[in-house]
């Protein structure tokens, strides 16, 4: 009996010394945002070291570039210099990235299989492979340090997005953002599996795009003499400092190419017929009064707009849009169309003469004429027009896409009229609103849109019939920069709300759970820390 006890004790001691345990090793947690459509975690891990090749099945620059995003991350974060090679079939101890059109998946869908033998990522289109790589990056440790190897949890994923339009908007008219940050912003869009960058390039407070035919747009229109301090009121205060900037056409081409490599479409917005003070300051003959005008120095809406009664206005805008279309291959061109006061049109002989000639009943119908005329021009050049929901007033342009921001009413009406809609109501999707208690947050435009409210947004209104759902393309977060002077402030206002909206737009509705999302986000923000992103921590307190 004593001998048996000693043998058992010896076994325990040896097992302890050898690191053996009767318990299985804990499985690594999987914290992917946005949550995949289908995911099953399995036992084990795949260990990747510097000798593990990343193998692609096509010797093409595009597929190698997609693999290169993973390769670059491994180098930058862990110092692992994995090679990208070309091979036909997956073999053990490799990361195999395969473009396989026979899978018949959607353009943005992918399948991912990870087990102790290796990783296999497949998709029918490069877009899907790119999003699969983003998932692989999220499965890695979220800290920058030299490592001999990293581990991936064993998992099976079949993933695809719920909506086709998953976007982020950025206003660079109120505050100009450097090219380096615009590229970062595109990276942020891509890492959240979003696919549209809505670039708001012109407004009352600044014209930010070089138009070679009209050099004064940037010589004059890109600069304001000073900027409002704080919120507008009875006794406005200004900083007395000249402010501005613009993007050259070469810079825009560079940014569009950068976005294309990350499967992000850049949709430019050229505001009309309102929000035109910067353009009128440069070319006063385009307004109703002839000026003089100045680039806007305060926030809000100005009465001076493009004159709809002058042919030279349409000639100017068609010339501008011709250069814009040459720079942006996007199917969509955004023309704004919001917040256009009719004060000047009511008193303008040119506008009144146009209305009389066309038999228009009021200035709302004149705005509809303006918008429809621009739409015909864009359609004739193979493009589709997007406008804010005000373009519904006076009669909707035949092929227009509506961006519904004043609540959901405009989007519902447009979908019921069988027009494509992008739902972006201010109460859920405006990231210039406060996300925590205003007294403890930096100055914002107003409103209150915390992380949970964004996450609980449903883009398909319940008022729509089942056959009308298809007209909802998706949604986007809107970022107006009146109170965002720096890239760091923009980051603070969009993160982590951007991740919440990304999950709303990517993941199946039935799988969404805020508490689960918040748990996964506690891991995700470690990646923000590693990237050096300035984000709001209010939701994690």
N, C-alpha and C positions, 0 to 999 in steps of 0.2 A: 504493500500500500504506500509506504514511504517513497519507494522507488518511482511509483506512478506519479506521485505528487511532484517529485523533483523533475520528472520528465516534462510534465505539463508546465511547470514553472520555467524550465529551460526553453520550451517552445515559445512561451510568451515573451521572454527576454530576447530571444533571437528575432522574433517577429518585430519587436519594437525597434531593435537595432537596425534591421533591414528596411524599416519604414513601412512594413506591411500593416494592413488594417482589415478588419472584417467588414468595415463600412466602405461603400463606394465613394469615390471622390466626388465632391459636389460639382454639378454641372454649371458652367459659366452662364450668367444671366444674359439674355438677349434683349437689347433695348434699342429697337429700330424706330425712327421717326422720319416719315410717316409709317404707320403700322402696315406691314404687307397684307395683301388680300388674303393669302393662305400661307400658313407657316406651321411646321411641325418640328419641334426640337427633338433631336435624337441623342443617343449616348456617345460620349467621346469628344475628341477635339482633333483638329488638323494642325500640326505644327509646321510653321513656315520659317525657314532661315535664309541666309543670304544665297545659299546654293539652290534654292527652290526656283525653277524657271517659271515665268509667266508665258504660257504658250497660246498663240492665236492660230486659228485655222485658216486664215487668209493672209496672204502677203500683200496687204493693202495699207496705205498710209492712214486711212481713217480708222481701221480696226486696231492698228498698232498705236495710234494716238489714244484710243480709249484705254487700252492696256497701260499706256504710259501714265494715265492719271493715278492708277494704283501703284505703279512703279515709283512715281515721284513722291507719293505719300509715304511709302515705305522708306525711301531715302531721307526725306525731310524730317520724319517723326522718329525713326528708329535707327537710321544709318545703315539699313539693309539694302544692298545694291543688287537687287534681283534683275536678271536679264530677261528681255522679251525675245522670244523665239517663235518660229513658225513650225507647226506640226499638224498632222491630219486628225489624230485621235487622242483622247485623253489617256495619259499613263499615270502610274502611281507617283505620288510626291510632286505633283505639279498643280499650278493654277491654270486651268484650261478655259479659254474664252472663245466661244464658237458662234459665228453668225450662221444660222441654219434656217433658211427660208421655208424649208419643208415643214417646220413646226406649225406654221399657220397661226402664229400669235399676233396680237395687235402690235402696232408700230412701237408702242412704249412698254410692252410687256416683256418679262424675262422669267426664266426659271433658274434657280440656284440650288445646287446640291453640294453639301459639305459633309465629308466623313473623314475618318482617320487616314484614309488613303490619299485624299486630295480634294480639290475644288473643281466643279464643272459649272460654268455659267453659260447659258444659251439664250438666244433671242432670235426673232425673225428679222429684226431691223437694228441698225446701229444704235438708235435711240434707246432701245431696251437694254442693250449691252451696257450703255453708259449708266443707266439707272441701277443696273445690277452691280456695277463697280462702286457706285455710291453706297449701296448696301454693304458691300464688302468692307469699305472704309469705316462704316459705322460699327461693324462687328469687331474692329481692332481696339486695342487699349487707347484710351483718350488722354494720352500724355506724351510729351516729347522727351524721350530719353533713349540713349544708346542701348540696344538690346541685341542679344545673340539670336533670338528667335521670338516670334509672336504666335499666339494660338487663336484659331477660329473655332467657335463652337459648332458641333455637328448639327446640321439643320437642313430641312427641305423647304424651299420657298417657291411658290407660284404667284407672281405679282403683276398687277396691272392697275392703271389709274381709273378712278371713277369718272373724272371730267377731263375734257380735252384742253380747256383753258384754265391754266393754273399760274396766275400771274402776280407780279409785284410792279407797282407804279412808283416813279420817283420824279418829283418836281425839282428841276434845277433852275427855274426862273427866279423864284424868290431867293434861294441861296444856291450859288454855283458850286458844283462838286468836281474835283479834279478827275482826270482820266483814270488815274490809279485807283481811285475809289469806285468809279463806275465799273471797272473790271472786278473789283472785290464784290460789288453788289450783284453782279452777274454770277460770280462764284457762289454767293449765298443763295441765289435763286436755284442754281443747279444742285447744290448739296441738299436742298429740301425737295428735290424732284419736281420743281416747278419749271415752267417752260416758256413764259412770256415776260419780257421786260418792257413795260409801257413807259416810254421816256417823254416826259412833259417838257418840251423844249422852248416854248414861247408863251409869254403872258405879259401883263401890264408892266411887271417889274423887271423884265429883262428878256431879250431875244438872244438865244444861246447857240444858234446853228448858222454857220457860214453859208451865205447864198451869194454866189459869185456875180450874178446879174444885178444884185442890189447890195453893194458893199456897205452902204450906210446902216443897214440892219445891224451889223456888228460894230461899225465905227461909232454909231450913235446909240442904237437900240440896246446894245449889250451893257450899257453903263447907266447907273442912276446916281444922282448927285449926293444922296444920303438915304438912310434907312430908318424907318420907324423903330423906336425903342419901346418894347412892351406891347400890351394890347392897345388897340385904338380907342380913343375916347374924346371927350370934349377938349382936353388940353394935350394934344399929341406932342411927344418929344422925339427929336431926331438926333442921330449920332453925328451928323455933319461930315461924314466920310464918303468919298466916291467909292462905288462898289460895282463889280461886274466881272465879266469873263464870257468866253464862248468857246465852242468846239470847232476846229477847222474841219474841212471835209476829209482830209487825210486821217485825222483823229477819229472821226465817225466811222470811216471805213475799217480802221483798226479795231474799234470797239465791236462793230457788227461781225467782223471775222472772229473775234474772241468769243463772242456769244454763240456763234454758229458751231464752233468747236465743242461747245458745252450743251448743244441742242436747245438753246434759248433763242426765241424769235424776238427781235427788237422792233417794237411798234412805236413809231414816232407820233407825237401829237403836236400839230400846228394849230393854235387856237384861232377860231373865227366864228361868227362875226364880232363877238365881244372879246374882252381881255386882249385888246389890241394896242394899248398905249405905247408900248415899246416900238412897234412898227410905225405908228402914227408920228411918233417923235422923229423918226428917221425920214418918213415920207408923208408929210402933213396933208398933201393933196388927196390922200386916200380917205380922209375923214370928212364928216359933213360940214364942219365949220372952216376947215382949212388951217386950223391951229392958231397960234403955236401950241404944241403939245410937249410934254416932258415924260420921260420914263417914270413910271409910278414909284413913289417913295413910301407909300403906306399900303397896308393890306386892305382887301375888300374889292368892291365892284365900282368901276368908273362908267360914267355916262357916255364918254366918247368911244365909239366903235367904228368898224369899217362902214363906209357909206355903201349901201346896197343899191343905190340909184346910179352910180357911176360905173361905166364900162371899164374904166382904168383899174378899178378895184378888182374885178374878176380877172383881168389880164395879169395884174400883179400876182394874185394868188395862184393862178394857173402856172405862171413862170416859177414861182416858189415851189409849188408841189411837183413840178417837173424835175427840179433839182433834188428834191426830197426823195422822190421815187427812184432816182438814179443811185441814191446812197443806201436806201433801205429796200431789200428784196422782199420784205414782209408782204403777205397777201393783203394785210389790213393797214390802212392809214387813218389815224384818229384826227378829227377836225374840231374837237371840243364841242362848241355849240351851246355851252351853258352860260347862264347869267349874262344875258345880253339885254341891257336896258333899251327901251324903244324911245327914250326921251329925244334924242337927236333926230331920229328918223321922222318923228311926228312933226318936227319943225323944218325939216330939210326939203327944199324944193325938188331936188333930184330924186329923193326917195318917194315923195308924194306923186311926182310925175310917173315914176316907174309903177307905182301901185295903180294909178289911174289907167295907164296904158294896158296893164295886165288884168284889170278888173278885180284887184285884190280888195277884200273887205276891210282888212286891218293890218297892223304891223306884224302880228303873229304870222299871218299868211305871207308877208314879205320875208320874214325869217325863213319860213318853209321854202319859199322860192330860192332864197340864197343857198340854203343847204342842199336842195335838190339839184341845183345847177352845178354845185361843186361835186356832188355825187356822180352826176352824169359824166363829168370830166374824169373822175377817178375810175369809174366803170369802163370808160372808153380805153383806158390804159391798163385794163386787166386787174384793177385793184378794187377792194371792198372798203367802204367807209364805215367808221365807227364814230358815234357821237354820244355825248351825255344825254340823259333822258329828256332834257328840254327840247331836243329836236323833234319830239312827238308833237309839240305845240304847233298848231296851224296846218298840220298834215304831215305824216311821216314819209320820208324819202323811200322810194320803192324797194331798194335793196339794202337799206342801212341796218347795221348792227347797233343795238342799244346797250349802253352801259348805264345801268340803273343805280343812281347814287342817292337820290332823294327818297330813301326808303325803297320799297319793293313795287310800289304801284305802277311805275313806268315800265318796269320789266315784265310785270304780269300782263299789262295791256299789250306790250309788244309781242310777247310769246303767244298770246291769244290771237294776235293778228298774223301769226306764223312768221315772225321775225326772230333772228338769232339774238340772244341776250347774254350779257355778262353781268351777273348780279354782284353789286358792290355797294350795298347800302351803308350810309355813314355810321349808323349805330353799331355795326359789326366789323366793318372793313376799313375804317379810317384810322390809321395808325399815328395820326397827329393828335389824337385824343389822349387824355390822361389814362394811364394803366394802373395807377395806384392813387392813394389819397392826394389830391392836388397840393395840400400844404406840405407834403413830404416829397413831392416830385418836382423835377425841373419844369420850367414854364412850358406849357403846351397850348395848342389852339383853343381847347376847351373840351367839353364832353367827358365821358367816362366809359372806356372800353377795356375792361380787364381781360386777362388771358382766358378765363373760363367762359366769358361771353363770346369771344372769338371762336373758341372750340365748339361751343354749342350752336353755332350758326348752321342753318340748313339752306343751301342755295336754291333748292327747288321749292317754290311756294306751294302751300297746300291748296291754294285756289286754282291751280292748273289741273286740267283734265289729264288723264294718263297719256293721251297722244300728243300733249303739248309739252311734256317734260323734255323732249328731245331738243327743244329750242333753247334750253339753258345750256350754254357752252361751258359755264363754270363761273369762276369768281377771281378776285384779286384783292390784294391789300393796297390801299392808296396812301401815299406818303407826301403830304404837302409840307413844304419846308419853311413856312414863315418863321417858325421858332426852332429851326434846326440849322444852325450856322456851320456846323462842322460834321465831318463823317462820323465822329464818335457819337454825336447826338443822334444822328440817323440810326446808327446801330442800336443805340439804347432804346429808341422808339419802336424799332421793328422786331427786336429779339426780346422774349421768345414768342411774341404773338405770330410772327411769320410761320413758325413751326406748327402752331395750332391750326392756322388756316391751311397749311400744306397738308395736314392730315385730314381735314374736312374735305379737301378736294381730291385726295388720292385714295384714301381708305374706304372700304365699304361702310355705308351708313350704319348698318347693324353692328359692326364691330367697335364702334367708337364708345369709349368710356373715359371720362375726364380723369378719374382717380388713377386709372392705369396709364393714361397719357402722362400725367404729372410724375408718376414713378419712373417712367422711361426718360422723361425730360431731366430728371436729376442726374442721369448718366450723360445725356446729350449736352448739358451745359458744361461738362468737363471738356468736351470737344471745343465749345466756345472759348473756354479758358485757354486751351492749347493753341487755338487760332489767334488769341488776343482780341476777341470780340467784346465790345462793351455792351452788356445786356442788362436788362432790368431784373432784379432779384426778388421783387415784391411777392410774386406767386410762390416762392420757395421758402419764405420765412416761416 
